[in-house]
Amino acid sequence: MNKIKALLYSYLILSLIFLGGRFYIIMTYNMKQGPVPREAFLKLYEWVDLFSYFYIVPLLIIGLLRIIRFARNRNLLLVFRILICVLYIALASGVGIALKFIFILLFYGFAP
């Protein structure tokens, strides 16, 4: 249970930093009103892109560790353990790309 609390607290702190930085960028460049300079969109995109990795990669790593633990507890052959891990990595890669796309659309949106 302590690991779950630590993960939740780290995501809470990460969210506060992310949303604070996003708010700062939006207010600094007056992105709510026009005209908005192109560097504002670039700064916001870089911020959202960086934090997308901070949110998604730990989830994928935790999933991989859970899959390894599952395969070890089932006393599977080494070949099947490796196969399960390789299949998870392939699936997680696709899911990670989709999650990154969704994250950017949610917090950056459509911009020029």
Secondary structure by P-SEA (a helix, b strand, c coil): caaaaaaaaaaaaaaaaaaaaaaaaaaaaccccccccaaaaaaaaaaaaaaaaaccaaaaaaaaaaaaaaaaaacccaaaaaaaaaaaaaaaaaaaaaaaaaaaaacccccc
